[in-house]
Amino acid sequence: MNISSFLLKGFKKESISNETILADDWTVYDYRKKKWGGNPVNFNCRESWEIDYLLKLVQNKFPGYNEEIIRGTIKDCCKATACPHPRESFVEYVLTKLE
């Protein structure tokens, strides 16, 4: 059992679904990525605003999850996968690690 699983055990209010997060409104994210010449289908772990954006989406949908745990899980997933991170599969990976 990893630290995230240990700390979250018994505190989850509902099961995480990647469809819930991916179906959320990514308009602001997409606009900002395009404005700075990025590809919105890829998640860039070097950009703190992107980590913050994903963190807020998870927190809004699943308020029972601690911000530090979510941020740490996102950063761990960034380290464990090669760039570029396709957004859809990266979000799925993060949410799997949070469960």
Stockholm file with secondary structure:
# STOCKHOLM 1.0

chainA/1-99         MNISSFLLKGFKKESISNETILADDWTVYDYRKKKWGGNPVNFNCRESWEIDYLLKLVQNKFPGYNEEIIRGTIKDCCKATACPHPRESFVEYVLTKLE
#=GR chainA/1-99 SS CCHHHHHHTTTCSSCCCHHHHHTSCCHHHHHHHHHTTCCTTEECTTCHHHHHHHHHHHHHHCTTSCHHHHHHHHHHHHHHSCSSEEHHHHHHHHHHHHC
#=GC SS_cons        CCHHHHHHTTTCSSCCCHHHHHTSCCHHHHHHHHHTTCCTTEECTTCHHHHHHHHHHHHHHCTTSCHHHHHHHHHHHHHHSCSSEEHHHHHHHHHHHHC
//
